[in-house]
Amino acid sequence: MDFANFDVWGTVLRLGLGVVIGFCIGLTGVGGGVLGLQAMTLVLGLDPIKAVGTTSLYIFLTNISASFQHAKLKNIAWGAVARILGGAVPANILVALWISRQGGDDAFKHSLKTFIICIVFFSIGVMIINTMKKVASEERSLAAKIQGHWMLRNVLCILLGAVIGGLIGATSVGGGVLIVPLLIIIFGLSASRTVGSSIFIAMVLTFVTALIYGKGGELDYHSAVVMAIGSLAGVRYGSKLSVKLPDTLLRWIMIGLILLAAIMMLLHL
């Protein structure tokens, strides 16, 4: 990996993408995987498999400081994290290993791109549901019922964790939008502990995914590192603006951005 061989404009482009995506992450707290993946495929022109590996490394690098900060603030529910990762990590490893070994199959890459688009639209649907206040109250009611059945809660954690781990291993998408409702419904965590726990889980899973794709040669280190550096500034300014806007408005802004990116990816299928 020789950073000196990359042209200046390419580096500036990656920094700019990092700033924009980081701003969206800081503004709404979600969407890094989806927007990062769109940037890798539509703007940088990476093939789907390398895009998944590169986006995973980018998300991991972006989440490191946030995870340590939330751990310092005691915003991570370690018990919930351990249960979810217990199912997520093995599934993540198996799926990422399988996909990273399909690098030369063009038909597989096209199928993976189609699957990613489906997951992106599914994520949009989850975000829309979670934005509806009526559904949010039902989630809290369901969480209260599950709390009284520890066996059911643990089984759900492992099974749903495996689904999320597999999806992240296959697409790098879903860390925030899928883990957050899982933590709310099964554990009934507060908003701050939900965010902190979801960021830490996503950091672990994207690290494992990036490690596997990297060993398979399906990873653009330069793009991931430079975009992560750009995200530092973007997250800072997005976070400052987020406190001035209503939470519901922020969620609809992110839904609109992700929907636009998903439509663009669909048109390029």
C-alpha positions as CSV (number, residue, x, y, z in Angstrom):
1,M,0.0,0.0,0.0
2,D,1.8,3.1,-1.3
3,F,-0.1,6.3,-0.5
4,A,2.4,8.3,-2.6
5,N,1.0,6.7,-5.8
6,F,-2.5,8.2,-5.3
7,D,-3.2,11.5,-7.2
8,V,-4.0,14.6,-5.3
9,W,-7.5,15.0,-6.7
10,G,-8.4,11.5,-5.8
11,T,-7.4,12.1,-2.2
12,V,-9.4,15.4,-2.1
13,L,-12.4,13.6,-3.5
14,R,-12.2,10.9,-0.8
15,L,-11.7,13.6,1.9
16,G,-14.8,15.4,0.6
17,L,-16.8,12.2,0.6
18,G,-15.7,11.6,4.2
19,V,-16.7,15.1,5.3
20,V,-20.2,14.7,3.7
21,I,-20.9,11.2,5.1
22,G,-19.4,12.2,8.5
23,F,-21.7,15.2,8.6
24,C,-24.7,13.0,8.0
25,I,-23.6,10.6,10.7
26,G,-23.1,13.4,13.1
27,L,-26.4,14.9,12.2
28,T,-28.6,11.8,12.5
29,G,-26.4,9.1,14.1
30,V,-27.1,6.5,11.4
31,G,-26.6,5.9,7.7
32,G,-22.8,5.6,7.6
33,G,-22.9,2.1,6.1
34,V,-25.5,2.9,3.4
35,L,-24.0,6.2,2.3
36,G,-20.4,4.9,2.6
37,L,-21.3,1.9,0.4
38,Q,-23.0,4.2,-2.2
39,A,-19.9,6.4,-2.3
40,M,-17.6,3.4,-2.8
41,T,-19.7,2.0,-5.7
42,L,-21.2,5.0,-7.4
43,V,-18.5,7.6,-7.0
44,L,-15.2,5.6,-6.6
45,G,-16.3,2.8,-8.9
46,L,-15.3,-0.1,-6.7
47,D,-16.8,-3.5,-7.4
48,P,-19.5,-4.7,-4.9
49,I,-17.2,-7.1,-2.9
50,K,-14.3,-4.6,-2.5
51,A,-16.9,-1.9,-1.7
52,V,-18.2,-4.0,1.2
53,G,-14.7,-4.6,2.6
54,T,-13.7,-0.9,2.2
55,T,-16.9,0.4,3.7
56,S,-16.5,-1.9,6.7
57,L,-13.0,-0.6,7.4
58,Y,-14.2,3.0,7.0
59,I,-17.1,2.5,9.5
60,F,-14.7,0.8,11.9
61,L,-12.2,3.6,11.8
62,T,-15.1,6.2,12.1
63,N,-16.6,4.4,15.2
64,I,-13.4,4.0,17.2
65,S,-13.4,7.4,18.9
66,A,-17.1,7.3,19.4
67,S,-17.0,3.9,21.0
68,F,-14.3,4.9,23.5
69,Q,-16.2,8.1,24.3
70,H,-19.5,6.2,25.0
71,A,-17.6,3.6,27.1
72,K,-16.1,6.5,29.1
73,L,-19.6,7.9,29.6
74,K,-20.9,4.4,30.6
75,N,-23.3,4.4,27.7
76,I,-22.6,0.8,26.7
77,A,-24.8,-2.0,28.1
78,W,-22.1,-4.7,28.1
79,G,-24.5,-7.5,28.9
80,A,-26.6,-6.8,25.9
81,V,-23.6,-6.3,23.7
82,A,-22.1,-9.6,24.7
83,R,-25.3,-11.5,24.0
84,I,-25.8,-9.9,20.6
85,L,-22.2,-10.4,19.6
86,G,-22.4,-14.0,20.7
87,G,-24.6,-14.7,17.7
88,A,-23.4,-11.9,15.4
89,V,-19.6,-12.6,15.3
90,P,-19.7,-16.3,14.2
91,A,-22.3,-15.5,11.5
92,N,-20.3,-12.4,10.4
93,I,-17.2,-14.5,10.0
94,L,-18.9,-17.3,8.0
95,V,-20.7,-15.0,5.6
96,A,-17.7,-12.6,5.1
97,L,-15.4,-15.6,4.4
98,W,-17.8,-17.1,1.9
99,I,-18.3,-13.8,0.0
100,S,-14.6,-12.8,0.0
101,R,-13.9,-16.0,-1.8
102,Q,-16.2,-15.2,-4.7
103,G,-14.1,-12.3,-6.0
104,G,-13.7,-13.5,-9.6
105,D,-17.4,-14.4,-10.3
106,D,-19.1,-11.5,-12.1
107,A,-22.5,-13.1,-11.8
108,F,-22.1,-13.3,-8.1
109,K,-21.0,-9.7,-7.9
110,H,-24.2,-8.7,-9.8
111,S,-26.3,-10.8,-7.4
112,L,-24.5,-9.2,-4.4
113,K,-25.2,-5.7,-5.7
114,T,-28.9,-6.6,-6.1
115,F,-29.0,-8.0,-2.6
116,I,-27.3,-4.9,-1.2
117,I,-30.0,-2.7,-2.8
118,C,-32.7,-4.9,-1.2
119,I,-31.1,-4.5,2.2
120,V,-30.8,-0.7,1.7
121,F,-34.5,-0.4,1.0
122,F,-35.3,-2.7,3.9
123,S,-33.2,-0.4,6.1
124,I,-35.1,2.5,4.9
125,G,-38.3,0.8,5.8
126,V,-37.0,0.1,9.3
127,M,-36.0,3.7,9.7
128,I,-39.5,4.9,8.6
129,I,-41.2,2.5,11.1
130,N,-38.9,3.7,13.9
131,T,-39.7,7.3,13.1
132,M,-43.4,6.8,13.7
133,K,-44.1,7.8,17.4
134,K,-47.0,5.3,17.6
135,V,-44.8,2.4,16.8
136,A,-42.1,3.7,19.2
137,S,-44.6,3.4,22.1
138,E,-45.5,-0.2,21.0
139,E,-41.8,-1.0,21.0
140,R,-41.5,0.0,24.7
141,S,-44.6,-2.1,25.6
142,L,-43.1,-5.1,23.8
143,A,-39.7,-4.6,25.5
144,A,-41.5,-4.6,28.9
145,K,-43.0,-8.0,28.1
146,I,-39.8,-9.6,26.9
147,Q,-37.9,-8.4,30.0
148,G,-39.8,-11.0,32.0
149,H,-38.7,-14.0,29.9
150,W,-34.9,-14.2,30.1
151,M,-34.7,-17.4,28.1
152,L,-36.7,-15.9,25.2
153,R,-34.6,-12.7,25.4
154,N,-31.3,-14.6,25.2
155,V,-32.5,-16.8,22.3
156,L,-33.8,-13.7,20.4
157,C,-30.5,-12.0,21.0
158,I,-28.4,-14.8,19.5
159,L,-30.7,-15.4,16.6
160,L,-31.3,-11.8,15.6
161,G,-27.6,-11.0,16.3
162,A,-26.7,-13.8,13.9
163,V,-28.9,-12.2,11.2
164,I,-27.4,-8.8,11.8
165,G,-23.9,-10.2,11.8
166,G,-24.5,-12.0,8.6
167,L,-26.0,-8.9,6.9
168,I,-23.0,-6.7,7.9
169,G,-20.6,-9.4,6.7
170,A,-22.4,-9.5,3.4
171,T,-23.2,-5.8,2.8
172,S,-21.6,-3.7,5.6
173,V,-25.1,-2.2,5.9
174,G,-27.4,-2.2,8.8
175,G,-25.2,-1.5,11.8
176,G,-27.2,1.4,13.1
177,V,-30.7,1.0,11.7
178,L,-31.0,-2.7,12.6
179,I,-29.1,-2.9,15.9
180,V,-30.9,0.1,17.4
181,P,-34.5,-1.4,17.3
182,L,-33.1,-4.7,18.5
183,L,-31.6,-3.0,21.6
184,I,-34.8,-1.1,22.3
185,I,-37.3,-3.9,21.8
186,I,-35.3,-6.7,23.7
187,F,-33.5,-4.7,26.4
188,G,-35.6,-1.5,26.7
189,L,-32.4,0.6,26.9
190,S,-32.4,4.3,27.2
191,A,-31.6,6.4,24.1
192,S,-28.0,7.2,25.2
193,R,-27.2,3.5,26.0
194,T,-28.9,2.4,22.8
195,V,-26.7,4.6,20.7
196,G,-23.5,3.8,22.6
197,S,-24.1,0.0,22.5
198,S,-25.1,0.0,18.8
199,I,-21.9,2.0,17.9
200,F,-19.7,-0.5,19.8
201,I,-21.4,-3.5,18.2
202,A,-21.1,-2.1,14.8
203,M,-17.4,-1.3,15.4
204,V,-16.6,-4.9,16.4
205,L,-18.6,-6.4,13.5
206,T,-17.1,-4.1,10.8
207,F,-13.6,-4.7,12.2
208,V,-14.1,-8.5,11.7
209,T,-15.6,-7.9,8.3
210,A,-12.8,-5.6,7.2
211,L,-10.2,-8.1,8.5
212,I,-11.6,-10.9,6.5
213,Y,-12.0,-8.9,3.3
214,G,-8.6,-7.5,3.7
215,K,-7.0,-10.9,3.9
216,G,-8.8,-11.8,0.7
217,G,-7.4,-8.7,-1.1
218,E,-10.9,-7.1,-1.4
219,L,-10.2,-3.8,0.4
220,D,-9.1,-0.3,-0.7
221,Y,-7.1,0.9,2.3
222,H,-6.5,4.3,0.9
223,S,-10.1,5.2,0.3
224,A,-11.2,3.9,3.8
225,V,-8.5,5.7,5.7
226,V,-8.7,9.1,3.9
227,M,-12.5,9.1,4.1
228,A,-12.3,8.3,7.8
229,I,-10.0,11.3,8.3
230,G,-12.5,13.5,6.4
231,S,-15.4,12.2,8.6
232,L,-13.7,13.5,11.7
233,A,-14.5,17.1,10.6
234,G,-17.9,16.1,9.2
235,V,-19.1,14.4,12.4
236,R,-18.1,17.4,14.5
237,Y,-20.1,19.9,12.5
238,G,-23.0,17.5,12.0
239,S,-23.2,16.9,15.7
240,K,-23.3,20.7,16.4
241,L,-26.2,21.2,14.0
242,S,-28.1,18.1,15.3
243,V,-28.8,19.8,18.7
244,K,-30.6,22.6,16.9
245,L,-33.0,20.5,14.8
246,P,-36.0,18.3,15.9
247,D,-35.2,14.6,16.1
248,T,-38.0,13.6,13.8
249,L,-36.8,16.1,11.1
250,L,-33.3,14.7,11.4
251,R,-34.6,11.1,10.8
252,W,-36.6,12.2,7.7
253,I,-33.6,14.0,6.3
254,M,-31.5,10.8,6.6
255,I,-34.3,8.7,5.2
256,G,-34.4,11.0,2.2
257,L,-30.7,10.9,1.7
258,I,-30.5,7.1,1.9
259,L,-33.5,6.7,-0.4
260,L,-31.9,9.0,-3.0
261,A,-28.6,7.0,-2.8
262,A,-30.5,3.7,-3.1
263,I,-32.4,4.9,-6.2
264,M,-29.1,6.0,-7.8
265,M,-27.6,2.6,-7.1
266,L,-30.7,0.9,-8.5
267,L,-30.4,2.9,-11.7
268,H,-26.8,1.8,-12.0
269,L,-27.6,-1.9,-11.5
